[in-house]
């Protein structure tokens, strides 16, 4: 099979199957991974994609050929690979997934011991080079061992350690697995919690009969919104394909932007540990900064992207990190992101408050209204960034932590280009002024799209 460099992204390997991601690439990855890490025992799992089993088998073949043992945890979510790698004290882990991409995609997410991410800056480029060079050491004298382990029960017990089950009360929850990998874990949790689950699209199915498991798409939100309203649910939760992200809906069916969930969880963690540090990304910041200050914590900005956030959290020993893209990271989960822990914490906070979720978040949403992330396809993103900085940078405070951020007294924006496509992403926020928000958003878009 022909191999293409296009599958190698900033944080993972991902592309169309079999043109960009195929069994030959997977086989060589297995070999390169073990050689680079000097690994003796690694975890492997896959999500629900139709090509998952075949790609995983190719990886296993390459891994065992190098004399490295394989711990196969089967069909799972990405965070279960993180858990297995750390819990079983393995040398690394490989997850076969393309997360929220269309069904003809697949890929791999990679971690070292302790579930530390492998990205372009921390080994992925070296793996790419080794895969294309295809000059590996001779196979080991004895093939690595293969062991299938059921990790789900240990993983679920670990999840429940993040909440105080004695503080929970009966709630009705709509849970939408999107026919991804979340369904079996939700089934296990349902029997251990005092919640009534209204499960939709719960069966794992790589054909994605109800659409791509990406709740960020407007057209994919309606089914969760409708179910929340029809069933009078207290909370709605929708997952992406490998469930490292979840998306929260309040009792009215409105999806809560990830930005407000970051502040909500940051406050909760700072109540638990006074003076702790939390990490946030530069796209939207004022709500998180104010909450952290009022709670006596330290908020530290970090470039968006899971590899950057996890590294910053380790260096700062931060208790929690959050991105507006619905990635939430937890120190006690080896600084990794988890969609399951996120919704469990939100449900616990809902139970403790005795209030509706919309009421809990209304004040913060009105205090710092946002545009939501707006994508524009452009020919020259760098030229647009220069033009915008030239127009707005003279009067505003500039920050280049991630793309271009410019801050004024009553409003601010962040503009950043995509790593993988000719797209530029805009986020705008104001201090309680929705008219100003609309005005400045349209003003910036008119320049970007001119």
Secondary structure, DSSP 8 states (H G I E B T S, - for coil): ----GGGB-SSSEEEETTTTS-HHHHHHHHHHHHHHHT-SEEEEEE-S-TTHHHHHHHHHHHHHHTT-EEEEEEE--HHHHHHHHHHTT-SEEEEE--TTS-TTEEEEEEEEGGG-B--IIIIIHHHHHHHHH-------SS---EEE---HHHHHHHHHTTS-GGG---EEEEEE-TTSS-HHHHHHHHTTSSEEEEEES-S--TT-TT--S-TTSHHHHHHHHHHHHHHT-SEEEEE-TT-S-EEEE-TTS-B--HHHHHHHHHHHHHHHSTT-EEEEESSS-HHHHHHHHHTT-EEEEE-SSHHHHHHHHHHHT-SEEE-TTS-EEEGGGTTEE-HHHHHHHHHHHHHHH-S-HHHHHHHHHHHT-B---EEEE-S-HHHHHHHHHHHHTTTSEEE-SSSEEEE-SSEEEEEEE-SSSSEEEEEEEESS-HHHHHHHHHHHHHHHT-
